[in-house]
Amino acid sequence: MLLKEAESEKTAKRKLEHIEIVLTKPVEGPATTWFEYVFLPHRALPVVDPERVSVNVSFLGKEISVPLMIAGITGGAPGTEAINKSLAEAACRFKIALGLGSQRAALESRDLAYTYRVVRDVCTEIPIVGNLGISELIRYGPTVVYSLTSIVEVDAIAIHLNYFQEIVQPEGLAGLSRGLEVLSEAVEISPVPIIVKEVGFGISKEFATELYSSGVRYIDVAGCGGTNWALVELYRAISSNNVVKQYIADGIKDVGIPTAVSIVEVRSVSKDITIIGSGGIRSPYDAVKAIRLGANLVGLARPILVAYSKNQLNEFLEGFIVGMKSILASLGARNLDDVRQSPVVVVGLLRDWITSRGLQLT
Ligand SMILES: Cc1cc2nc3c(=O)[nH]c(=O)nc-3n(C[C@H](O)[C@H](O)[C@H](O)COP(=O)(O)O)c2cc1C
């Protein structure tokens, strides 16, 4: 028990350090998302009124009014309930989906469950996605999905794959080779869908094919070009004076599949996968490009935390949604199906990648 409490204190401390670093250090790059190689030629005089663009979509059995999700950020340390409460209030106001940060801390200490549960107290209508790392799924076994759903009522559970982050903080590397097997058991028994989620290094078509064969139908690509978890861990290694970890983190900071690429790769596997396009979505134009390339909805993490820290969450989301609708209108799209048919130009490295991998834009 004491050991578990010490673990939970370490987990809580790490959660707070992540927030602090993400808000104060340059944690993006050097890789980019490759959305800069995608262009959507617009009509300078739109025939569609932006206010009439309908972007509502069904996600996890619930209707959301924009294909947007606040990606998993936090929970599990005293104080994070205030962040989660604000995120849930904003998600509820705009009727968008909300992801929780890893629920590991609440598995280690039930006393912390309130930091997650607060989101359901605030909003019952929106889809809420629980979260756990693959290492904990392996350690606790697939039945842990029942504990996760008892901590807070969720509509799905995201299992995050953070291999390159764990390379720097090697807590859960042992047993990773059993990961896919345990994942597919979890998919089979889970009372809610399992979303397989990266954290900023992307997912390839080969791996997505394996996931698909294991029964996974929801993938959050979280490609590179946004928050870089090698850099986040680099700053933690600098604070703790661990020079070896600094070299490890520095050595892997440019690994990853850019988000634009990862969306095209995963979509090539099946039409039947719900894709969350995330990792470095920084503008409404990025979001619309992600949808044009094959994402069903898009997710944002760091920009949301930054807007929260400036007390501008509602303004940020409103601006983002207006931006998305106005771009869709300029493409002549009245809804999301229309945008998937609109012209797209792919140039440079992304075009080379698509050709050399034998992929096709849908
Ligand atoms: C402070 C912070 C904490 C995060 N914690 C988690 C987590 O617990 N579980 C998870 O799956 N992803 C976590 N993420 C990763 C995000 O969900 C997202 O995949 C990643 O940051 C890339 O998106 P972005 O470029 O928009 O930030 C966290 C992100 C931030 C900014």
Ligand as a Chemical Component Dictionary entry (heavy atoms), coordinates in Angstrom:
data_LIG
# 
_chem_comp.id                   LIG 
_chem_comp.type                 NON-POLYMER 
_chem_comp.pdbx_formal_charge   0 
_chem_comp.three_letter_code    LIG 
# 
loop_
_chem_comp_atom.comp_id 
_chem_comp_atom.atom_id 
_chem_comp_atom.alt_atom_id 
_chem_comp_atom.type_symbol 
_chem_comp_atom.charge 
_chem_comp_atom.model_Cartn_x 
_chem_comp_atom.model_Cartn_y 
_chem_comp_atom.model_Cartn_z 
_chem_comp_atom.pdbx_ordinal 
LIG C1  C1  C 0 0.351  18.532 -20.610 1  
LIG C2  C2  C 0 0.004  17.373 -21.486 2  
LIG C3  C3  C 0 -0.223 16.137 -20.912 3  
LIG C4  C4  C 0 -0.551 15.026 -21.695 4  
LIG N1  N1  N 0 -0.860 13.846 -21.095 5  
LIG C5  C5  C 0 -1.323 12.816 -21.851 6  
LIG C6  C6  C 0 -1.811 11.629 -21.262 7  
LIG O1  O1  O 0 -1.862 11.485 -20.040 8  
LIG N2  N2  N 0 -2.252 10.624 -22.079 9  
LIG C7  C7  C 0 -2.215 10.751 -23.452 10 
LIG O2  O2  O 0 -2.642 9.840  -24.168 11 
LIG N3  N3  N 0 -1.735 11.862 -24.028 12 
LIG C8  C8  C 0 -1.315 12.892 -23.276 13 
LIG N4  N4  N 0 -0.866 14.035 -23.881 14 
LIG C9  C9  C 0 -0.647 14.025 -25.350 15 
LIG C10 C10 C 0 -1.760 14.668 -26.133 16 
LIG O3  O3  O 0 -2.985 14.013 -25.922 17 
LIG C11 C11 C 0 -1.433 14.715 -27.635 18 
LIG O4  O4  O 0 -1.445 13.416 -28.175 19 
LIG C12 C12 C 0 -0.085 15.322 -27.960 20 
LIG O5  O5  O 0 0.237  16.364 -27.058 21 
LIG C13 C13 C 0 -0.033 15.875 -29.381 22 
LIG O6  O6  O 0 -1.000 16.874 -29.583 23 
LIG P1  P1  P 0 -0.619 18.448 -29.636 24 
LIG O7  O7  O 0 0.508  18.572 -30.616 25 
LIG O8  O8  O 0 -1.866 19.129 -30.045 26 
LIG O9  O9  O 0 -0.185 18.840 -28.238 27 
LIG C14 C14 C 0 -0.597 15.161 -23.110 28 
LIG C15 C15 C 0 -0.383 16.414 -23.702 29 
LIG C16 C16 C 0 -0.095 17.521 -22.911 30 
LIG C17 C17 C 0 0.107  18.848 -23.581 31 
# 
loop_
_chem_comp_bond.comp_id 
_chem_comp_bond.atom_id_1 
_chem_comp_bond.atom_id_2 
_chem_comp_bond.value_order 
_chem_comp_bond.pdbx_ordinal 
LIG C1  C2  SING 1  
LIG C2  C3  SING 2  
LIG C2  C16 DOUB 3  
LIG C3  C4  DOUB 4  
LIG C4  N1  SING 5  
LIG C4  C14 SING 6  
LIG N1  C5  DOUB 7  
LIG C5  C6  SING 8  
LIG C5  C8  SING 9  
LIG C6  O1  DOUB 10 
LIG C6  N2  SING 11 
LIG N2  C7  SING 12 
LIG C7  O2  DOUB 13 
LIG C7  N3  SING 14 
LIG N3  C8  DOUB 15 
LIG C8  N4  SING 16 
LIG N4  C9  SING 17 
LIG N4  C14 SING 18 
LIG C9  C10 SING 19 
LIG C10 O3  SING 20 
LIG C10 C11 SING 21 
LIG C11 O4  SING 22 
LIG C11 C12 SING 23 
LIG C12 O5  SING 24 
LIG C12 C13 SING 25 
LIG C13 O6  SING 26 
LIG O6  P1  SING 27 
LIG P1  O7  DOUB 28 
LIG P1  O8  SING 29 
LIG P1  O9  SING 30 
LIG C14 C15 DOUB 31 
LIG C15 C16 SING 32 
LIG C16 C17 SING 33 
# 
